[in-house]
Amino acid sequence: MPKATDMIPDLTCQDIYDGRFRLLNLLGAGAYGKVYRAYDKRPASSQSTRYCAIKCLLKADSKSRQREMQLRELRLQKKVSHHPNIVTFCGAFEEDDFVFAVLELCEGCDLFTAIVQLELFVGNNQLIKSCYLKILDAVDYCHQQGVYHRDLKPENILCSRDGQDIWLADFGLATNQRACREFGCGSSAYMSPECIGKETDNVVYSAPHNDIWSLGVILVNLVTCRHPWNYAHSSDPCFDAFLRSDCDSLRASLAISDPFHRLLKRVFNLRPVSRIAIPVLRREIFALETFHEDDVVPYPVQMSPVVHDIHVEVDVQVAVDSFVGDSTSTPGLSAADSGELRRRTQPADIPPRTKLFVVGSHSSSGLEDSDDRLLVTPHYGPRWPGSSSGSGSRTLRRRPRFAIDPCINYRDSDKITKVELDRVTEKLKKDTTWSSASI
């Protein structure tokens, strides 16, 4: 089924509003509209900027629910746009089959791009704090005005190229109702369990508490470059591990500091009314010394979606998927048909139903003489699309390690002989144990 935005033609270089605005280039597109960089030929004053952003929506039928949502979006964004960390709403008009909203032009990119592609926040505690506190301020201001965003995610937050300036954007799903009946509203990875609504008999959920849950996921994104889970429901293996471990799986899986882990448990409280309030969260973030365990520096890696994926700095990589605990093995050897994995001792316990993605080093990489470079780095949850490759990445130190059952199947089994399979399997059984000890 085509999205509403697919029905909007390319308006680049078109003049609108009696020739006042020229649409210069497309900045982005969502489910319901497109955003253009525009030039204002007749600014309100000589001090006004001549450039702005214009959001184009397909005009809905006057009595339709979609029309009601469009008007609500414009009304609510206007209500909160005076905050310095919220995109300013300048006005709106209708022309032909479209509704146009004139907005402040925020030069830079969205937060998703800054995290995943620009890697602005990797290992930078102060920049993470600065960015996140501004996000909290924006959302808290919205809540004080009785506006609840319901689609908080990095794609709906804009930032400057250096990560210093932050603007909350896209109020397409915002509401002024504290108690909501629209379940499944938002983006799946950022919805709270009560918003998903599949394991509750509640007829409503709290919009402000749902926003707080989303803020927790965004914080994990900033600190680890990962999602904690794809879907806050027991059918999601990552979230199921979170439930089964009494919320403690995040500590080991994300390699985060104890104070930060305790804070996340308060954000991801399964009882919405017991979730930490935004002003308290702000104070705790401000006082937090570090997000990471010891001197761990997270690094986004290009891997297949898994529950736990593990990366090592190598020249040639061998990838092995294994289930441990209650599960059985699954296919997965790729990238090389030979290699050696360094031996480790003191195997650690694995939460049941945990999937590991192990990357080992080829023997020619010279890591055998450097006992503190072959590090296994767990990240919780599936990678984001667009994460950069781990090849040639920096050395990652002081991470927890895991023992695995070296039972292997090949992903491309038709290309691998049984002799090769037996050889690698025996090699792993003999030489490979991953340890929980820190280097």
N, C-alpha and C positions, 0 to 999 in steps of 0.2 A: 504494500500500500504506500503510495507516494506521500512524502511529508508536505506540509503546507509550504515550506520554504522552496520546495522543488517547483512550485507553481509560480514563483516570482521570477520574472525574466532578469537578465543581466542589465542593470540600469547604469552601468559605468558610462561616464561622460554625458549623462542626461542632466538637463536643467529642470529643476522643480520649484514649486512655490513662486510662480510668476517670474521665473528666471533668477530668483535670489540665490539659490543654492545650486552648485554643480557637484554631482557625485563623481569623485575622482577615482577611487579604487575600492575594491571589496576588502574589508578588514576581517570578516568572519561570517559564518552562517550557523544558525541553530535549527531546532525543529520547527520553529514558527516564523523566523524572520532572518533577514540579512542586514549586516551593518557595514556602512560605507564611510570612508573618509571623504569629507565634503569641504567645499570652499564657499564661504559666505561673501557674496559680492556686495552686500549692503549691511555690514555689521551695525549693531545698535548704537555704537559710539566709536570714536577713533581709538579708544583704549581697548576695545573688544578684540579678541583674537578672530582672525578670518577663517580659521580652520575649526571644524567640529566633526563629530560623528553623528551619522543619521541612521537610525534603525528603521527598516522598511518591513511592514507587516501586510499580509494580504487582508484586505478589508472583509470582515465577516458579516454575515446577514444580521440585520439590526436586532432581531429577536433571538439570536442564537446564543448558546452558552459561550462559544468562542468569542463573540463580540463582548460579552460581559467580562471575560478574562482579559481582553485587550484593554478595555477601559480601566479595569482594576489595576493592571500593571502600570499604566501611565499615572493613575491617581496615587498609587502607593509609592512609586519611585519619586514623584514630585514631593510627596510628604516628607521624605527622609533625605532629599538630595542636598541639603545644606551642610551635611557633615563632610569634613575634608577627606574622609576615606570612603566616600560613596560617590559614584559617578553622578555629576550634576545634571539634572533634567532642565532643559532650556525652553521647551515648548513642544507642541504637537499640532499636526494638521492633516487633513485628508485630501487626497488628489487622485482622480481616476479610481482605480480599484485598490488603492493602497492607503495605509495609515503610516505616517512618517513621524518619528520622535526625534527631536534634535537634542543631542547629548554632548556633554563635555568630551573633547578628544583627549584620551589618556595615552600618550605616546609610550610605547614599549611592547609588551606582550601579555599573554595571560599567565597565571601562576603555574599552570601545568607545564607550559613551555619553559618557564624559568627553572622549574624543578628538574624536569626530565631531560631537556635538550641543552639548556645553558648550564645546568648543574650549579646554579648560583649558591645553593644552600649546603652543599656537601661539606660536612665538618665545620660549618661556620655557626657556632652557637649564638653569637651576638646577632647575626643577620636573621637567623630563624626567629629569635626572640622579637626583634624589631618588627619584622613582617607580621608575625602572629599576633602581637599585641595590637597592631593597627586593625587587623581583621576582627579581633575581639571587640575593639572599640566601635567599629562600624556596626557589627551585629547587635551589640548591646544598645547602641543608639536606636537602631530599628525597633528593638523590643520595647524600649521606653516609649516609642511613638505608636506602639500597638501594631507594628508591621513584622511579620514573620516570613522569612525568605523561602524556606522549604526546598531550595535547590542549591544549597551551599556546596561548592566543589571548586577545585583549582581553576577549572575552565571558566567559571563565572566570577573570577577575581582577576583584576588587571594589575600589572605592576610595571614599574620602570625597568629598564635593562640592567640596572645595578641592584634591583630588589629593594631600593630604599623607599619608594613611593608605592602605595597600595590603594586600590579602589574597588569596592564591592559593586558588582554590576548584575544585570539581567534579573529583573523582578517578575519575569513571566509567570512564575508559579507562586508568587507571594500572596499572602492572605492577611486580613486583619482579624481573623477568627482564631482565638486561642485554642478552642476545641474543634478539631477537624474531623470530617467524615470521609474525606477523599484519601483512602488508603492507596499505597503504592505511588505516592506523589513524590517526584524527584528522580534522582539517579541512583541506581540499585546499590552501588558500593557505599553510598553515603546515607542511605535510609536507616533509621533506627528500627529495631525489631517491631516496635508497636506500630510504626508507620507501614511496614510491610504487612502486618496484620494477619498473617497466616496461622499464628499459634496463639491467638487470643480471641476471647469472646467480646472484647470491648467494642462498643459501637462508635467511639471517638478516640482520638489520641491528642496529646498536647503538642501544639505546633512549636512553642518555644523550646521545649525539652527535646524535640526532634532536631531542631537547629543545633542544640548543644552536642548531641551525638555526632552530627555531621562535622562540627568543629573539631571533635576528637579525631575523626578520620583524616581531616586535612592536616592536623598536627603530625600524625604518623607519616603522612605523605612528605611533609617538609623535612622531618628528621631522618627518615630512612629511605626515601625515594621509593617506597613500596605501599601497596594496599595492605591493611591488616587482614582483609577478607574481601571476597567479591559480593557477598550477600549476607546480611546479619540474620541468618536462619540456619537451623540445625542441619539442613540439607547441604550447606556449604561446609566442606571439610575443615577449612581454617576456623570458621566460627564455631563449629562443633568442638574442635580442640580447645578453643577458648572457653566454651561452656563446661567441658568435661574437666578442665584443669582448675576450675574455680578462678578463672581469669588470669592464672599464673603463666600460661603458655606465652603470653606476649613478652615476658621478661627474658626467657631463654631465646626465643625465636628472633627478636629484634635486636638483641645485644644492647639493651638500653640500661641506663642507670637505675638504681633502686628508687630514688626519689621520683624520677620521671615515670617509672612503672606504677608506683603507688598513685600518682596523679591520674594516669590513664584509667586505672581501675575506678576512680571516682567519676571520670567522664563517661565511661562505658558501663555505668551502673544499670542493671537491667530493670530497675524500678525507676521510671522517669522522674518521679517527684524527689527521689534521693540523689539525682544527678547533681554534680557540682554546679553552682550558679556562676554565671559569666564573670561578675566582679571578683569572686573568690578565685576562679581559674586565672584571671589576669594577675592577681597578686602572687599566686603560686608560680606562674610562669616567670614573672619578673624576678622572683627570689631564687629560681632554680639555677644552680651553678653549671650543670652540664646535662645534656640529654643522653649522652652516649656512655657506655660502659668503659671506664678507664680512658685509653687513647684510641678507641675504635673510631675509624672514619668510614661511614657507609659509602658504597659506590654502586650506582645503578648498573645492572648487568643485563645483557641480552640473552634471555633463556626462555624456555618454554614455560607456560603457566603451570605451577606446581604449588603444593602446600608449603613446603620448605624448599628453597633452592639455595645451593651452596656454591660459592665461587672461590677459586684459587688463582693467584697470579701465575700465569704460565706462558710459554711460547707456543706449545702445541697442546691441545686439550683433548682429554677423553672424557666423555660424559656418560654417567651411569645412573639410571633411575632405579630406585629400590623402594618398596614398601617395607616397613618394619612394624613391630607390634602385632596388631590383630589382622593385618592385611597380607596379601600375597604379592609376589613380584609382578612387575609390569615391564613392557618393552622399553629399551632405551640405551643403546650405545651408539655414539656418533662422533664425528669430527676426526677420528684417527683409529687405525686398527691395531696400534701397538702403543705401549706406554707403561710407565711404572708409577704406582701410587706409593708415596712415602709411608712407612710404618709409624703408627702411633699407638700408645698404650693407654691404660686406664679408661676403658670405654664408658661413655655416659649413658644414662637412661634416656629412652625416647618415649615421648607420650604415645599412647596407643593410637593407631590409625594415622600415623605420621608418614608423609611421603618426603623423601629426600632426593635432591638432585645434586650429585657429587661430581665435581670436576677435578681431575688429577693431572699431574704434570708428566710430560714426556721425559725420559731419562737423559736426553741430550741437553736439557735446559740448565743443567748445572746446579739444580736445587739440592742435590744430595749432599753437597758440602756446606750448605747453608741451612742449618737446622731451624732457624727462626723465620724462614721466608715462606715455607709451604704452609699456608694458613687456610683453614676451612671456615668460610664466612656465611653463617646462616642469615637469611632474610625471611621474614614472615610474609606469606601470601604470594599471589601471582604478581609477576612484573607488570608494569605499565607498558602499553604499546608505545613504541618510540624510544624505549630505554636504550642507552648507548651500549656498545659491545664492551665486554670485560677484557678483551684482549689488550695486553699492554698496560693494564691499569696499575695503579699504585699498590704497593705492598700494604696489606691490611693486617693489623696486629691486635693481639689480645682479644680474640673471639672465643666463645665457647665452642666445643667440638662435640661431635656425635659419633657413636658407634653404629655401624650399619651391618645388616646381613648381606654379604656379597653375592646374593643370588641374582643372576643377570639374565636378561633376554635382550636380544638385539632389536632395535627399531627396524632396521633394514635386514631382516633375517635371511632373505633370499640372496643377499650379496655376501653373506659371511658363511664360511665353511664351518662344519661342526668341530673340526680340529682347532680352528681359531677360537671358537666359543669356549671349548674345554680349556684351552691354554689360558685365556684371560680369566675365566672363572677360577681356575686353580691358583693363578697368580694372586688374585684378590683374596681368596680364602687363606692363602699362606702369609701374605705380606701386609695386608691392609686392615688397620684398625684405627678409627678416628677417636681422638681423646677429648675429654672435657677439660683437661688441664690447660691453664693459660701459659703462654710463653713469656 
